[in-house]
Amino acid sequence: RSLLIFGIPVLILLPTVGRAVWRALAYSRAPAPTRLILVGMLGIVLIMAVVVPLLALRVALSFLLLLISVPLLQRKIGPAAWFTLLLAWLAWAVLLGSEVVYIRDHLDGDSWYRMNTVFKFGIQSWVLISLAAAASLSVGLRALRRISGLYGQMIGLVGLAVLGALAAVYPLAAVPSRVANRFSVQTGLTLDGLAFMRQASFDYDCVAYGGCPIGANRVTVDLHGDAAAIDWLNRTIGGTPVVVQSDLWFYRAYGVRIAANTGLPTVISSLHENEQRAPSLVGVRSSALADFYTTTNIEQALRFLATYHVGYIYIGGVERAFYPVEGLAKFAAMEGSYLRRVYDADQVLIYQVYGVPTSYAIPAPLSRPATTDHPDLPTGETGAEIAALEQALAANPSDGSTAFGLADRYRALGRLEEAVRVLAPAARANPADVGLHHLLGDILSDLGRYEEAEDAYLAAAQADPSAGNWNKLGAALLAWGKLDKAELALDQAIMLEPNLPDPHYHLGRLFAQRREREPAISEIQVYLALAPDGPWAADASTLLADLSP
């Protein structure tokens, strides 16, 4: 395989390498032993290629590196030739490195575990060795003419032409294959890469790829309106406002097509992001985006818009195919208050976001119900409540109920550090108050102080070792990417209460992140059997479809 990829530049380069090494050895004070060593090493390479084929490439590359090192270190050749050999040496060194070491990524444990390392570094090797071959070509042809005359040079050129013809097999065979795998549209000759969209639609296999509404086996995605909308965005929108859109598979569902074709940022593009960043962080955004399009709760949508600083909402063919009508209908209800319709054509809607209070970015309370449905608390009344609670807490700093009430109000106003300041001593003074520990953990998690949040959730589970408390700890650890600890906590929850649905869902997500498909499927199926209409049912069904072979 390596010869198929690197064979032509290597064959062009080898005569130059051989000539440089020969000349370097000719100037050596002890040429005979050195030549014997090189001949012996060449023999070892040939033997290894026969006896242990898997090591043949590594041994051959090591031999080439040592061979080129001779003229490189002696520096008895011209600077142009020396630099050419240096390029070849670097190319083979990079190639050898990718044969010995690989970067552990999302493919680790799969039969393709080396793919990205070989791909990324192999390209660099190919470029370097091709440059070296191009630089050495004229030198090699002149050498052939000196040694064999014009006929020798002609034979060399014919051989080079044969190699070029062999290399041309790939583009000749590959181009028709790629052309055949495209939308059935008639755009005519054009330089517009998005012209296909004006006629394109496609069927999406929900069973194979997931991401569809529950119960759907196939959906039709209509892209007719996207080309004009993308053109409008490119012509009209200045700066880099965030445009929220579907993040479903770019390769299969053509999600994030707006970001891809405008350069405007979006909230998340899960594909590849979950390979390059902590899957837990990517999962949080991806789940939040799916909830944003599917929920009918306007307040939840506003929290999303404020949290991710969204400037525009895009609703096109992909969004209409994959998200429920009732979820998309809420945007019309938000017009005039938080949204302004700026584009409406060919089944594509674009809303501009404005006037969303920044306080909506404050995470909603998790431990107990919020004191109000709206995060913008009336300043006068709330100020009086806070003053009264502060006075009461000053008189009795260990009073858990007062500390909880004050911290909850601080949190609603975004005063998270002050909330921690009053909660921490109260939680220490009331080790059996699970609510205090949970609220403290929630706020510490909001602040990104995950180690302290873990301690708070663990204190709650130790104070009341119920399945629900262990599940809360496990779910938090999973969100922070601490998979081993999360598994222990979730296993404890299941052991205490096997029929509690949520730990099975979180454990299924955990196994999915580890790419342990069978246990992930098993846990998700248990969750759906226990809670077919549960809060995670839609996400669980989507995950199950993604995991199914």
Steps between C-alpha positions, in 0.01 A plus 500: 500500500783738581648448154163580342496833682868595504639281223539757220684772697712235674607345169591845367693581816693176553762560225582839651522349848720217375731738315534730802576210733752352258683831466500548877649156553757562229639787711493291818833407658378147567266425212522121491361420848229762461391355168497152647280620784257663258486188284438294813221730608342477157511123532329521839225713347439243228497212748261683733268575209473127434498366857297771679301695239334718765839644596629538145390862457643610834832332434516640145430853623761467773753386240418793269534748786841364594604495135409865440661602828843422352506781237295731722750483786809520277359801308729429203229563242358825366243691705216431255563124507547510878164672552331253266633211708389676818143517368512128423646424845221697670234328288621154593550598865139620524379185327701278735366691799141439392581130464630477857277749685133585455283768659231342715171651384137394470599206277715340770396139549362477147673329209549850352678631810801633303299655218513867602869486591595335171271735307615827658872424511501298179392807306793697643739220406360483148539876449858501629613200297325632187684831532827314544426282196413803286822674602710192424337416165719724285813381683404139437433557131833678452677216677333249269617695197858511629503128576295359210475781250187630334344154464538434871333828578216419258450162665481675836239743367296213354512322835390820670212534253391143575498578871298815433250301295462252785440785742237645268288187549374640831353830377363330189322239713417716801341800327217301331436322829459828686294657223260205515452551875323836487153652496291437191485862388560684175688822574693529177855630495549733794756615754229529765565217743157545659299487177400139573301615804238674288385159373619260769310288748591165650361216708663444838506154657395552861552136593860500377613840623256618769410856595140484372175548689398188691325249275632639171686256276583747223468873451536715189731799525426782255792737433328715234486814709843480661709631210315833481500532880874437517555758227288748698701438816829545315384828347312643797650394831806687622734388776484152652168456682419147615246330272330204665407212269472122510824325592403163355758307296655728242578194283156341524240759603688813384469673834716810566485572127443867574819532704689298239390722211503842669783478750266628772546330838241262638432346840635151431597264221524169680668306222878526550457735799433192712827359366706807587341612827366331813189311385318611815542868407385439143209291623373781721478741206359242260229401747420865574466573127264206445290615796494855360337391175267240653375669817179701511621683812585858404696562819724201427559635150589843640750343739665328203515823298655692789743226600649462152469867392292408195452775242286318241277191491489300175207276405539326164444161343721309744340657806148441368581135426652410835324717759129493595261763367391602849862564599557726199165678553621670819723730297197665341361561849827672597483747209465859611643437845835325450511404131476697176430317173764620253471234227202296381518323163478147358423336836800666667457731798776704661433680826719770649529479878474819703422615853553168681598590860848380585364361827348218295853364467498418873451122528160395627503359856536123511456400866167664576245693294591855404346773713351651184431390145679806366867561579460878503391539861329827605788697647311681774320204654797268454736754650285516812482120521876469464563765764271320744663164431849647534404645837353170617805304383737741673318425825521124441760405230433128541128518425463279195157620386602867506830427322317302233246776437765771480731294276210415270421869453867586451519234232193633320673838482826351377684571827646151511809568711284659769271197487797271564616726784176453694439135405840349580499567878132406525567168323787426738279582798216283367667188355168314478324771293505350152337805342782727618765268356315470170449874457864562591605239244277654232644847552859378515433314175363821346830666596703219343640394839435135430722345768319694773164424340587130505578522872162667563304237304697222671419650841129487407529134396683413821243686710215318325630206295191476282496399135391849400795667672752257350338556160539879536868456581549258211320723248716797603822299474392381155440860389850593617661211312599302813375173357656253744366679807165550329470127433561418867235748616242386244564133579438582866169666410390198295603259775286692752199538270519291179170638367599867522516597130743794490820319609452255213474787251812674631691171510398435140636841399820424688553172317420674170772758567743214561379340176390189688202439276341187648481615865387845381212347302407279795478789748306724261253220433451454875433872539242503221330193646478666843408850378366495141362852552779621728683832466791335319287274276554698179875531555519133597320392182732713288807358673368146459450557128853638472640197682304236312703318230 
